[in-house]
Amino acid sequence: MDAKRRMGEAMGRLLTKKPLKCISVEELVRESGVTRDAYDRTFASMTELAHYEPRYPGQQKLVRSSL
């Protein structure tokens, strides 16, 4: 599984537990199993990740557009 997908799935799990503003990058990379460098190369911000449009069958968008 690629890093982008792993981070997207991890963000989805974390968002079921707490709001976006309470999720740290460190928590996200720990949950997803990717490095901080992978996060930095892939997304400019946590908000960008939260709005990530999945390109995988069966995966849903993480948050609604009303952040």
Secondary structure in CASP SS format (residue, H / E / C, confidence):
PFRMAT SS
TARGET T0000
AUTHOR 0000-0000-0000
METHOD secondary structure of the structure
MODEL  1
M C 1.00
D C 1.00
A H 1.00
K H 1.00
R H 1.00
R H 1.00
M H 1.00
G H 1.00
E H 1.00
A H 1.00
M H 1.00
G H 1.00
R H 1.00
L H 1.00
L H 1.00
T C 1.00
K C 1.00
K C 1.00
P C 1.00
L H 1.00
K H 1.00
C H 1.00
I C 1.00
S C 1.00
V H 1.00
E H 1.00
E H 1.00
L H 1.00
V H 1.00
R H 1.00
E H 1.00
S H 1.00
G C 1.00
V C 1.00
T C 1.00
R H 1.00
D H 1.00
A H 1.00
Y H 1.00
D H 1.00
R H 1.00
T H 1.00
F C 1.00
A C 1.00
S C 1.00
M H 1.00
T H 1.00
E H 1.00
L H 1.00
A H 1.00
H C 1.00
Y C 1.00
E C 1.00
P C 1.00
R C 1.00
Y C 1.00
P C 1.00
G C 1.00
Q C 1.00
Q C 1.00
K C 1.00
L C 1.00
V C 1.00
R C 1.00
S C 1.00
S C 1.00
L C 1.00
END
